[in-house]
Amino acid sequence: MTLDLEQSPTSSNHRRASRRATNGSRSSGVHREEGSVAEILRAAANAFMLKGYAATSIDDVADVLGCTKGRIYHHFRSKVDLFFEVHNEAMSMVMSAVRAAADGVKDPLDRLEAMSRAHVLVIMREIAFECVVVQGLEMHLHSQTTPKQRKTLRGILALRDEYESFFVDAIAEAIREGKVPRQEVQVVVKALLGALNWTTIWYRPRRGESDAERNRVATTVARFCVRGLGGADAR
């Protein structure tokens, strides 16, 4: 694992890593038929990660993918539509992983740690997609979007709220059971998710990195976040 705190997201090393990720094996988290759409979404995620939404063009996505922009427009009418679909795909990845991690875990703090670890692991495995998630959507609420795009946006925002509720419920349960002190759940959940999402800033994958290394880092981050709730148990 590389903690490139001083490395700019637009550096040449990051750019090369991004291209390797685009050309590498596709994650099983992309629940689509193999082919054009999945490839376009992965290329777009890398382009948005490198340059941000505003500075990225369809030409940039085509350059990452190594195709004409006509291939992209065949599936997506605009950059906004493409950005929303990348965001939706990223949310689907992390929600699926966190649901599976939480399934059957009774203790709320154990469940919270398992969900947090799963969240970080998805970021580490799908860094480009998850960087798009933390870029935010609110800037589009008042922009020149079509009624269909605004409907899509509201759906993504509702999905994000549903995801946050998984963590809210676990924290609230831990408070009710006396496992952590009473606190304002709607505030601390944003601090917790913010700490988890900060992984998109400092983490970059390195060649040859093992699952064991990723699991160790994800567990460390997850335990740190859970301990921040102030439970008597030093987990």
Secondary structure, 3 states (H helix, E strand, C coil): CEECCCCCCCCHHHHHHHHHHHHCCCCCCCCCCCCHHHHHHHHHHHHHHHHHHHHCCHHHHHHHHCCCHHHHHCCCCCHHHHHHHHHHHHHHHHHHHHHHHHCCCCCHHHHHHHHHHHHHHHHHHCHHHHHHHHHCCHHHCCCCCCHHHHHHHHHHHHHHHHHHHHHHHHHHHHHHCCCCCCCCHHHHHHHHHHHHHCHHHHEECCCCCCHHHHHHHHHHHHHHHHHCCCCCCCC
